[in-house]
Amino acid sequence: MDRTTEFALLVTNGDVLKGELEILACKRHLDDLEKSKLAMWNYYFDVDEAEKHINIANELNIAEGIGSKKFKTRGFQNFIIGSLHGWKKKSDGNNRYREAYIQIARQNGKSILAGSEANSWATFSGYELGRIFCTATKQDQANIVWDEIKKFIESDKELLELYKITEYNRTIKSHITGTVIKAIGKDTSTIDGFRTTLSIVDEYHAHKNNQMYKLVQDGQIDVDTALVLAITTAGFNINGPCHKHYEFCCDVVKGIITKDSQFVFICQPDKDDDIWDPKTWAKANPLLLWNEDNTYNEKKIAVMMESAITAREKGGEELVNFQTKVLNMWVKNGGSRLLNYDKLKKCATDKTLEDMRGRAAYLGIDLSSGGDLTSIVLLFPQDNGKVYIYHHSFMPEQRLQEHIKTDDVPYQVWVDKGLITLTTGGSGIKTDYKFITSHLQEIISTYDLEIIDCGYDPHNAGAYISDLEFLGCDLTEIVQSARSLNDATLDFQLSVEAEEIEYDKNDELLLWSLVNAVITKNSFGEIKIDKQSTYARIDPADGVVDAWKLFFTNKDTLNYNANDDYDDWEMMMAAFKKGR
């Protein structure tokens, strides 16, 4: 039996301990083998091609350490290599997979695997004069995969004859095909316009945006057989492109989304696993097992145990780091994060401001210090007991490109979606608050809204607050201290946990801001929100908390009805007279 299918059967039969997502990846392979027997299905599995590239990997030498030794692929590596090269299109024989997402915990041979793939694609794929890029956010990171390829080549005299290595510009050229392997850092202008057969996106979790990924992918449009290989551990930034791609790939392997050109291989624990059990560690660390017979690498377990003890005792960031890097888990509710990401996503709804027509709302305003993001938030208490959040932000027109560069987020996209209004007053350098007034007047008039109360941060309010008198409500100063905001912040946090809020599912800026929010405490243990970094803006989140402070303070009186009190008094008096 071919080694790709052999591993898939071992996993799906339960003969080796694996997590759900790895099992689903193997099941997908077996299901697709059955589909390939049908004339109308577009793909077939070329066993000879799969075995050829697994054999090529096993011919490589590992020179690092004491003495040179052959690279011996393990079952999961056979499955990855065999799948990438074995699955073909029936129509033209080209490779099926054009994208691969591989997420495995650190120290499990990701760079070696990527280096092996680069060697296969450079010299043994048959493609002439191609380009292979090893990419990362930093040149040093990009060099890691390139260095693995170089070490493979230099440790084998026969292989060395097939390549020319140029150290100063980090290029390796195949004498057989003329294909060049190059390490590329964040300078994406070097990539733009180049076609590649293979692009390795190393440690995708560290990428702040998907610019690098899209550039290399766009450079493969006219290449019949090409691959973008994203290889990574889990990361800390759940607002980044890697986490979004991870969620997409989970849906692909679960069959929720159909994308036949996307290969997925994710090693991670399952939801209810005990994170302190070495068996759980093995699900994220395939090299923790010496063989596919559940024989553990005791030496590796001992090293991991040291990290586990520290994480268990210290908790906090140590625990988050252990879960993320050792267990390969995206931690969505850990450390100092304000909200549970999964719960927050469940609060997304199809409702828009149109659904709030004729309702009353609390207004929260977070005014910028000048040219930063300024946000307004409306909280609408609803009959279903939930609170709907509407948000809109403002930014000076001339500061847009600056903030796109410094914050590394798609502000232009959010402008195009109507989530941000660009202000033009003050030469477009400082936020023109008249645009806020105009927007509020427009939505209040259009949707027949009533503002119950307006809460604002006095820090940057200045003379502008008097311009809000048209709202016809109280204008309440919200002191930005943990003592002032503690109860409201806790109540908002619990409301999200209970899925008692709703927001427009298309409001990516609001979601981004809420995810950026972390908790800080004063000496009394009282909390308020803060941001993770200088450019992880939380202005919409600040607006939410300001409005929530008003809502929290008054929500017990929202359903107050004086007639109910009179009815209760009449009943009490009747009972009193009857008793007398």
C-alpha positions as CSV (number, residue, x, y, z in Angstrom):
1,M,0.0,0.0,0.0
2,D,1.2,3.5,-0.7
3,R,2.4,5.4,2.3
4,T,0.0,8.3,2.0
5,T,-3.1,6.0,2.1
6,E,-1.5,3.7,4.7
7,F,-1.1,6.6,7.1
8,A,-4.7,7.8,6.4
9,L,-6.0,4.3,7.3
10,L,-4.0,4.1,10.5
11,V,-5.4,7.4,11.6
12,T,-9.0,6.8,10.7
13,N,-9.0,3.3,12.1
14,G,-7.9,4.8,15.5
15,D,-4.6,2.8,15.4
16,V,-2.7,6.0,16.3
17,L,-3.7,8.8,18.6
18,K,-4.7,11.9,16.6
19,G,-6.9,15.0,17.0
20,E,-10.2,15.5,15.2
21,L,-8.9,17.8,12.5
22,E,-6.0,15.5,11.5
23,I,-8.5,12.6,11.4
24,L,-10.7,14.6,9.1
25,A,-7.8,15.4,6.8
26,C,-7.1,11.7,6.5
27,K,-10.8,10.8,6.0
28,R,-10.9,13.4,3.3
29,H,-8.1,11.6,1.4
30,L,-9.9,8.2,1.7
31,D,-13.3,9.7,0.7
32,D,-11.6,11.4,-2.3
33,L,-10.1,8.0,-3.4
34,E,-13.6,6.7,-3.6
35,K,-14.8,9.8,-5.5
36,S,-11.9,9.4,-8.0
37,K,-13.5,6.1,-9.2
38,L,-16.4,8.2,-10.5
39,A,-16.1,9.6,-14.1
40,M,-17.6,12.9,-13.2
41,W,-15.1,13.7,-10.4
42,N,-12.2,15.8,-11.5
43,Y,-9.2,14.3,-9.6
44,Y,-7.2,11.0,-9.3
45,F,-4.4,9.9,-7.0
46,D,-1.1,9.1,-8.7
47,V,0.5,6.6,-6.4
48,D,3.8,6.5,-8.3
49,E,4.2,10.3,-8.1
50,A,3.4,10.4,-4.4
51,E,5.9,7.6,-3.7
52,K,8.5,9.3,-5.9
53,H,8.5,12.5,-3.8
54,I,8.4,10.7,-0.5
55,N,11.5,8.7,-1.7
56,I,13.2,12.0,-2.7
57,A,12.7,13.3,0.8
58,N,14.2,10.2,2.3
59,E,17.3,10.6,0.2
60,L,18.2,13.8,1.9
61,N,20.8,14.1,4.6
62,I,20.6,16.0,7.9
63,A,24.0,17.3,8.7
64,E,23.1,19.3,11.9
65,G,24.2,17.7,15.1
66,I,26.8,14.9,15.6
67,G,27.4,13.3,12.2
68,S,25.3,13.2,9.1
69,K,22.2,11.1,8.9
70,K,19.4,10.3,6.4
71,F,16.2,12.3,6.8
72,K,13.6,9.6,7.6
73,T,10.1,10.7,7.0
74,R,7.4,9.9,9.5
75,G,3.9,8.9,8.7
76,F,2.4,12.4,8.9
77,Q,5.2,13.7,6.7
78,N,4.5,10.9,4.1
79,F,0.9,11.9,4.2
80,I,1.6,15.6,3.5
81,I,4.2,15.0,0.8
82,G,2.2,12.2,-0.9
83,S,-1.0,14.3,-0.9
84,L,0.7,17.4,-2.3
85,H,2.3,15.5,-5.2
86,G,0.0,12.6,-5.7
87,W,-3.4,14.2,-6.3
88,K,-3.8,15.2,-9.9
89,K,-6.4,16.7,-12.2
90,K,-7.9,14.2,-14.6
91,S,-8.2,16.8,-17.3
92,D,-4.5,17.7,-17.7
93,G,-2.5,15.8,-15.1
94,N,-1.6,19.0,-13.3
95,N,-1.5,19.1,-9.5
96,R,-4.8,19.4,-7.7
97,Y,-3.6,21.4,-4.7
98,R,-2.6,25.0,-5.3
99,E,-2.7,26.0,-1.6
100,A,-1.6,24.1,1.5
101,Y,-2.1,25.0,5.1
102,I,0.0,23.0,7.6
103,Q,-0.3,23.9,11.3
104,I,1.9,21.9,13.6
105,A,3.4,22.7,17.0
106,R,6.9,24.0,17.1
107,Q,9.9,21.6,17.0
108,N,8.1,19.2,14.8
109,G,10.1,19.5,11.6
110,K,8.1,22.2,9.7
111,S,11.2,23.9,8.3
112,I,12.8,20.5,7.3
113,L,9.5,19.5,5.6
114,A,9.4,22.9,3.7
115,G,13.0,22.5,2.7
116,S,12.4,19.0,1.4
117,E,9.5,20.4,-0.7
118,A,11.7,23.2,-2.1
119,N,14.2,20.6,-3.3
120,S,11.5,18.5,-5.0
121,W,10.0,21.4,-6.7
122,A,13.3,22.9,-7.8
123,T,14.9,19.9,-9.5
124,F,12.5,17.0,-9.6
125,S,9.1,18.5,-10.7
126,G,10.1,19.0,-14.4
127,Y,9.4,22.7,-14.4
128,E,12.1,24.7,-16.2
129,L,13.4,28.1,-15.2
130,G,11.0,28.5,-12.3
131,R,11.2,30.5,-9.1
132,I,10.7,29.3,-5.5
133,F,10.3,31.9,-2.7
134,C,10.9,31.3,1.0
135,T,8.9,34.1,2.5
136,A,8.3,35.5,6.0
137,T,7.7,38.8,7.8
138,K,11.4,39.1,8.6
139,Q,14.4,38.2,6.4
140,D,15.9,36.1,9.3
141,Q,12.7,34.0,9.4
142,A,12.7,33.6,5.7
143,N,16.3,32.5,5.9
144,I,15.4,29.6,8.2
145,V,13.8,27.5,5.4
146,W,16.4,28.6,2.9
147,D,19.1,27.5,5.4
148,E,17.5,24.0,5.7
149,I,17.6,23.6,1.9
150,K,21.2,24.7,1.9
151,K,22.1,22.2,4.6
152,F,20.4,19.4,2.7
153,I,22.4,20.2,-0.4
154,E,25.8,20.7,1.3
155,S,25.5,17.5,3.3
156,D,25.2,15.4,0.1
157,K,28.0,15.5,-2.5
158,E,25.8,14.2,-5.2
159,L,23.0,16.7,-4.5
160,L,25.6,19.5,-4.3
161,E,26.5,18.9,-7.9
162,L,22.9,19.7,-8.9
163,Y,22.9,23.2,-7.4
164,K,24.8,26.5,-7.2
165,I,24.5,28.2,-3.9
166,T,25.1,32.0,-3.6
167,E,25.2,33.0,0.0
168,Y,25.3,36.9,-0.2
169,N,21.9,37.2,-1.9
170,R,20.4,34.0,-0.5
171,T,19.8,32.2,-3.8
172,I,20.1,28.5,-4.8
173,K,20.0,27.6,-8.5
174,S,19.2,24.2,-9.8
175,H,21.6,23.2,-12.6
176,I,19.0,20.7,-13.9
177,T,16.0,23.0,-14.4
178,G,17.5,26.5,-13.9
179,T,14.9,27.1,-11.1
180,V,16.0,29.6,-8.4
181,I,15.2,29.3,-4.7
182,K,15.4,32.6,-2.9
183,A,14.7,33.9,0.6
184,I,12.4,37.0,0.7
185,G,11.7,39.1,3.8
186,K,9.0,41.8,4.2
187,D,10.2,43.8,1.2
188,T,7.3,42.7,-0.9
189,S,8.2,44.9,-3.8
190,T,10.8,42.3,-4.6
191,I,8.1,39.7,-5.1
192,D,5.5,41.8,-6.9
193,G,5.4,40.8,-10.6
194,F,7.3,37.5,-10.3
195,R,5.8,34.1,-11.1
196,T,6.6,31.2,-8.8
197,T,6.0,27.5,-8.9
198,L,6.3,27.2,-5.1
199,S,6.0,29.9,-2.5
200,I,6.6,28.9,1.1
201,V,4.9,31.3,3.6
202,D,6.8,30.4,6.8
203,E,5.2,31.1,10.3
204,Y,2.1,32.6,8.8
205,H,0.8,33.5,12.2
206,A,3.4,36.3,12.5
207,H,2.0,38.1,9.4
208,K,0.0,41.2,10.3
209,N,-1.8,41.1,6.9
210,N,-2.2,38.8,4.0
211,Q,-0.2,41.0,1.6
212,M,2.7,38.6,1.2
213,Y,0.3,35.6,0.8
214,K,-1.7,37.4,-1.9
215,L,1.3,38.6,-3.8
216,V,2.8,35.1,-4.2
217,Q,-0.6,33.7,-5.0
218,D,-1.3,36.3,-7.6
219,G,2.1,35.4,-9.1
220,Q,1.0,31.9,-9.8
221,I,-2.2,32.6,-11.7
222,D,-0.6,31.7,-15.1
223,V,1.4,28.7,-13.8
224,D,-0.4,25.4,-14.4
225,T,1.1,23.5,-11.4
226,A,2.0,25.8,-8.5
227,L,1.6,25.8,-4.7
228,V,1.4,28.3,-1.9
229,L,2.6,26.4,1.1
230,A,1.7,28.1,4.4
231,I,3.4,26.4,7.2
232,T,3.0,27.6,10.8
233,T,2.2,27.1,14.4
234,A,-0.8,28.7,16.0
235,G,-0.3,32.4,17.0
236,F,-1.5,35.0,19.4
237,N,-3.1,37.4,17.0
238,I,-6.7,36.2,16.3
239,N,-7.3,39.4,14.4
240,G,-4.6,38.5,11.9
241,P,-4.8,36.8,8.4
242,C,-3.5,33.4,9.6
243,H,-6.3,32.9,12.1
244,K,-8.9,33.8,9.5
245,H,-7.3,31.3,7.1
246,Y,-7.1,28.7,9.9
247,E,-10.9,29.1,10.5
248,F,-11.5,28.8,6.7
249,C,-9.3,25.7,6.5
250,C,-11.2,24.1,9.4
251,D,-14.4,24.5,7.5
252,V,-12.8,23.0,4.4
253,V,-11.6,19.9,6.2
254,K,-15.0,19.6,8.0
255,G,-16.8,19.7,4.7
256,I,-18.6,22.9,5.5
257,I,-16.8,24.7,2.6
258,T,-15.8,22.9,-0.6
259,K,-12.5,24.0,-2.0
260,D,-10.8,21.0,-3.8
261,S,-7.6,23.0,-4.4
262,Q,-6.9,23.6,-0.7
263,F,-4.9,21.0,1.3
264,V,-5.3,21.1,5.0
265,F,-3.3,19.4,7.8
266,I,-3.8,20.7,11.3
267,C,-2.5,19.0,14.4
268,Q,-4.1,20.2,17.6
269,P,-5.9,18.9,20.7
270,D,-9.7,18.5,20.8
271,K,-12.0,20.8,22.7
272,D,-12.4,18.7,25.9
273,D,-8.9,17.2,26.1
274,D,-6.9,17.5,29.3
275,I,-4.1,19.9,28.3
276,W,-1.8,18.5,31.0
277,D,-2.0,14.9,29.7
278,P,1.0,13.9,27.4
279,K,-1.5,12.1,25.2
280,T,-3.0,15.5,24.5
281,W,0.4,16.8,23.7
282,A,0.9,14.1,21.1
283,K,-2.1,15.3,19.1
284,A,-0.3,18.6,18.5
285,N,3.2,17.2,18.3
286,P,3.4,14.2,15.9
287,L,7.1,13.8,16.6
288,L,6.2,13.0,20.2
289,L,5.5,9.5,19.0
290,W,8.6,7.5,17.9
291,N,6.4,5.3,15.7
292,E,2.8,5.0,14.7
293,D,2.3,2.5,17.5
294,N,1.8,5.1,20.3
295,T,5.4,4.6,21.6
296,Y,6.3,8.0,23.2
297,N,9.5,9.9,23.0
298,E,10.2,10.1,26.7
299,K,13.0,12.6,26.3
300,K,10.8,15.0,24.4
301,I,8.0,14.5,27.0
302,A,10.4,15.4,29.8
303,V,11.3,18.7,28.1
304,M,7.6,19.5,27.5
305,M,6.8,18.7,31.1
306,E,9.1,21.5,32.3
307,S,7.1,24.0,30.2
308,A,3.8,22.5,31.4
309,I,4.8,22.9,35.1
310,T,5.7,26.5,34.6
311,A,2.5,27.2,32.7
312,R,0.3,25.4,35.3
313,E,1.8,27.2,38.2
314,K,2.1,30.7,36.8
315,G,-0.9,30.8,34.6
316,G,-1.6,34.0,32.7
317,E,0.7,34.7,29.7
318,E,2.8,31.6,30.5
319,L,-0.3,29.4,30.2
320,V,-1.3,31.1,26.9
321,N,2.2,30.6,25.5
322,F,2.1,26.9,26.5
323,Q,-1.3,26.4,24.8
324,T,-0.3,28.3,21.7
325,K,3.3,27.1,21.0
326,V,3.4,23.7,22.6
327,L,-0.2,22.6,22.0
328,N,-0.7,24.5,18.8
329,M,-4.0,26.1,19.9
330,W,-5.4,29.4,19.0
331,V,-6.3,30.7,22.5
332,K,-9.4,32.9,22.1
333,N,-10.1,33.6,25.7
334,G,-6.9,33.6,27.7
335,G,-4.4,35.9,29.4
336,S,-5.7,39.4,29.8
337,R,-8.1,39.3,26.8
338,L,-11.4,41.0,27.6
339,L,-13.8,38.8,25.6
340,N,-14.2,35.2,24.6
341,Y,-13.6,35.3,20.8
342,D,-15.9,32.3,20.1
343,K,-18.7,33.9,22.1
344,L,-18.2,37.2,20.5
345,K,-18.4,35.7,17.0
346,K,-21.7,34.0,18.0
347,C,-23.2,37.4,18.7
348,A,-22.9,38.5,15.1
349,T,-26.2,38.9,13.4
350,D,-27.9,39.9,10.2
351,K,-29.5,42.9,11.9
352,T,-28.6,46.4,10.8
353,L,-29.6,49.9,12.0
354,E,-32.8,49.5,9.9
355,D,-34.0,46.9,12.4
356,M,-33.6,49.4,15.2
357,R,-36.0,51.9,13.5
358,G,-38.1,53.8,16.1
359,R,-36.1,52.6,19.1
360,A,-34.3,54.3,21.9
361,A,-30.5,54.0,22.5
362,Y,-27.6,55.0,24.7
363,L,-24.9,56.8,22.9
364,G,-21.2,56.5,23.7
365,I,-18.6,58.7,22.1
366,D,-14.8,58.2,22.1
367,L,-13.2,61.3,20.7
368,S,-9.6,61.1,19.3
369,S,-6.8,63.3,20.3
370,G,-6.5,64.8,16.8
371,G,-5.9,62.6,13.8
372,D,-6.6,59.1,15.1
373,L,-9.8,57.1,15.0
374,T,-12.9,58.6,16.5
375,S,-15.9,56.3,17.2
376,I,-19.5,56.5,18.2
377,V,-21.6,53.6,19.5
378,L,-25.3,53.2,20.0
379,L,-26.7,50.6,22.3
380,F,-30.3,49.5,21.7
381,P,-32.0,47.5,24.5
382,Q,-34.4,45.1,22.7
383,D,-37.5,43.2,23.6
384,N,-35.7,39.9,23.4
385,G,-33.5,40.9,26.3
386,K,-30.4,41.5,24.1
387,V,-28.6,44.7,23.3
388,Y,-27.8,45.6,19.7
389,I,-24.6,47.5,19.1
390,Y,-24.3,50.0,16.2
391,H,-21.0,51.6,15.6
392,H,-19.5,54.1,13.2
393,S,-16.0,55.6,13.1
394,F,-14.3,58.8,11.7
395,M,-10.8,59.5,10.5
396,P,-9.1,62.6,8.8
397,E,-8.8,62.0,5.1
398,Q,-5.1,63.0,4.9
399,R,-4.2,60.5,7.8
400,L,-5.7,57.4,6.1
401,Q,-2.6,56.2,4.3
402,E,-0.5,56.9,7.4
403,H,-2.7,54.8,9.6
404,I,-2.9,52.0,7.0
405,K,0.9,51.8,7.2
406,T,1.3,52.1,11.0
407,D,-1.7,50.0,12.1
408,D,-1.3,47.4,9.3
409,V,-5.1,47.0,9.0
410,P,-7.4,47.5,6.0
411,Y,-8.8,51.0,6.8
412,Q,-9.5,51.6,3.1
413,V,-11.7,48.5,2.9
414,W,-13.6,49.7,6.0
415,V,-14.0,53.1,4.4
416,D,-15.4,51.5,1.2
417,K,-17.8,49.4,3.3
418,G,-19.2,52.5,5.0
419,L,-17.8,51.7,8.5
420,I,-15.5,54.8,8.5
421,T,-16.3,58.3,7.3
422,L,-13.3,60.4,6.2
423,T,-13.4,63.9,7.4
424,T,-12.1,66.8,5.2
425,G,-12.2,69.8,7.6
426,G,-9.0,71.1,9.1
427,S,-7.1,70.3,5.9
428,G,-7.9,66.6,6.5
429,I,-5.2,66.4,9.2
430,K,-7.4,66.6,12.3
431,T,-10.8,65.0,12.8
432,D,-13.6,67.4,12.0
433,Y,-16.2,66.7,14.6
434,K,-18.9,68.4,12.5
435,F,-19.0,65.1,10.5
436,I,-20.0,63.3,13.8
437,T,-22.8,65.7,14.4
438,S,-24.0,65.4,10.8
439,H,-23.9,61.6,10.9
440,L,-25.9,61.5,14.2
441,Q,-28.5,63.9,12.9
442,E,-28.8,61.8,9.7
443,I,-29.3,58.5,11.4
444,I,-31.6,59.9,14.1
445,S,-33.8,61.5,11.5
446,T,-33.7,58.6,9.0
447,Y,-34.5,55.9,11.6
448,D,-36.6,57.9,14.0
449,L,-34.2,57.2,16.9
450,E,-34.4,58.5,20.5
451,I,-31.2,59.1,22.4
452,I,-31.7,58.3,26.1
453,D,-28.3,59.5,27.3
454,C,-24.9,60.3,25.8
455,G,-21.7,59.2,27.6
456,Y,-18.4,60.7,26.6
457,D,-14.7,60.6,27.6
458,P,-14.0,64.2,28.8
459,H,-10.3,63.9,27.9
460,N,-10.7,65.2,24.3
461,A,-14.3,66.5,24.5
462,G,-13.5,70.2,25.0
463,A,-16.0,72.6,23.5
464,Y,-17.5,70.0,21.2
465,I,-19.9,68.6,23.8
466,S,-22.1,71.7,23.6
467,D,-22.6,70.9,19.9
468,L,-24.5,67.7,21.0
469,E,-27.3,69.6,22.7
470,F,-29.5,68.8,19.7
471,L,-29.8,65.3,21.0
472,G,-32.2,66.5,23.7
473,C,-30.7,64.2,26.3
474,D,-28.3,64.3,29.2
475,L,-24.6,64.6,28.3
476,T,-22.8,62.4,30.9
477,E,-19.1,62.6,31.5
478,I,-17.6,59.1,31.9
479,V,-14.5,59.1,34.1
480,Q,-12.0,56.8,32.5
481,S,-10.7,55.0,35.6
482,A,-10.9,51.4,36.6
483,R,-13.0,52.4,39.7
484,S,-15.5,54.1,37.5
485,L,-15.7,51.5,34.7
486,N,-15.2,48.3,36.6
487,D,-18.9,47.2,37.1
488,A,-19.9,48.2,33.5
489,T,-16.9,46.4,32.0
490,L,-17.6,43.2,34.0
491,D,-21.3,43.4,33.0
492,F,-20.4,43.8,29.3
493,Q,-18.0,40.9,29.5
494,L,-20.6,38.6,31.1
495,S,-23.2,39.8,28.6
496,V,-21.0,38.6,25.7
497,E,-20.3,35.3,27.5
498,A,-24.1,34.9,27.8
499,E,-24.6,35.9,24.1
500,E,-26.8,38.7,25.2
501,I,-25.4,41.2,22.7
502,E,-25.9,41.5,18.9
503,Y,-24.0,43.4,16.3
504,D,-23.9,43.6,12.5
505,K,-21.9,40.7,11.2
506,N,-20.4,42.9,8.5
507,D,-18.9,45.3,11.0
508,E,-15.3,44.0,10.9
509,L,-13.9,47.2,12.5
510,L,-16.0,46.8,15.6
511,L,-15.0,43.1,15.9
512,W,-11.3,44.0,15.4
513,S,-11.5,46.6,18.1
514,L,-13.3,44.4,20.6
515,V,-10.8,41.6,20.0
516,N,-7.9,44.1,20.6
517,A,-9.3,45.0,24.0
518,V,-7.4,43.6,27.0
519,I,-8.0,44.0,30.8
520,T,-5.9,46.1,33.1
521,K,-6.4,46.2,36.9
522,N,-5.7,48.8,39.5
523,S,-4.3,48.0,43.0
524,F,-7.9,47.2,44.2
525,G,-8.4,44.6,41.5
526,E,-10.9,46.9,39.6
527,I,-10.7,46.6,35.8
528,K,-10.9,48.7,32.7
529,I,-10.0,48.0,29.1
530,D,-6.7,48.8,27.3
531,K,-5.1,47.9,24.0
532,Q,-2.5,45.2,23.3
533,S,-0.1,47.5,21.5
534,T,0.2,51.1,20.2
535,Y,-1.5,50.4,17.0
536,A,-4.1,47.8,18.1
537,R,-6.8,50.5,18.4
538,I,-9.8,50.0,20.7
539,D,-11.7,53.3,20.0
540,P,-15.0,51.5,19.1
541,A,-14.6,49.3,22.2
542,D,-14.1,52.4,24.3
543,G,-17.3,53.8,22.9
544,V,-19.1,50.6,23.7
545,V,-17.9,50.7,27.4
546,D,-18.9,54.4,27.7
547,A,-22.4,53.6,26.5
548,W,-22.6,50.4,28.5
549,K,-21.8,52.4,31.7
550,L,-25.0,54.4,31.1
551,F,-27.0,51.3,30.2
552,F,-25.7,49.3,33.2
553,T,-26.5,52.2,35.5
554,N,-30.1,52.5,34.2
555,K,-31.1,49.1,33.0
556,D,-33.1,48.2,36.1
557,T,-35.4,51.1,35.4
558,L,-35.8,50.5,31.7
559,N,-39.0,48.5,32.1
560,Y,-40.3,50.6,35.0
561,N,-44.0,51.3,34.8
562,A,-45.7,53.7,37.3
563,N,-49.0,52.0,36.6
564,D,-47.6,48.7,37.9
565,D,-46.7,50.4,41.2
566,Y,-50.2,51.9,41.5
567,D,-51.7,48.4,40.9
568,D,-49.5,46.9,43.6
569,W,-50.5,49.7,46.0
570,E,-54.2,49.1,45.3
571,M,-53.8,45.3,45.9
572,M,-51.9,46.0,49.1
573,M,-54.6,48.4,50.4
574,A,-57.4,45.9,49.6
575,A,-55.6,43.2,51.4
576,F,-55.1,45.5,54.4
577,K,-58.7,46.5,54.6
578,K,-59.8,42.9,54.2
579,G,-57.5,41.8,57.1
580,R,-58.8,44.6,59.3
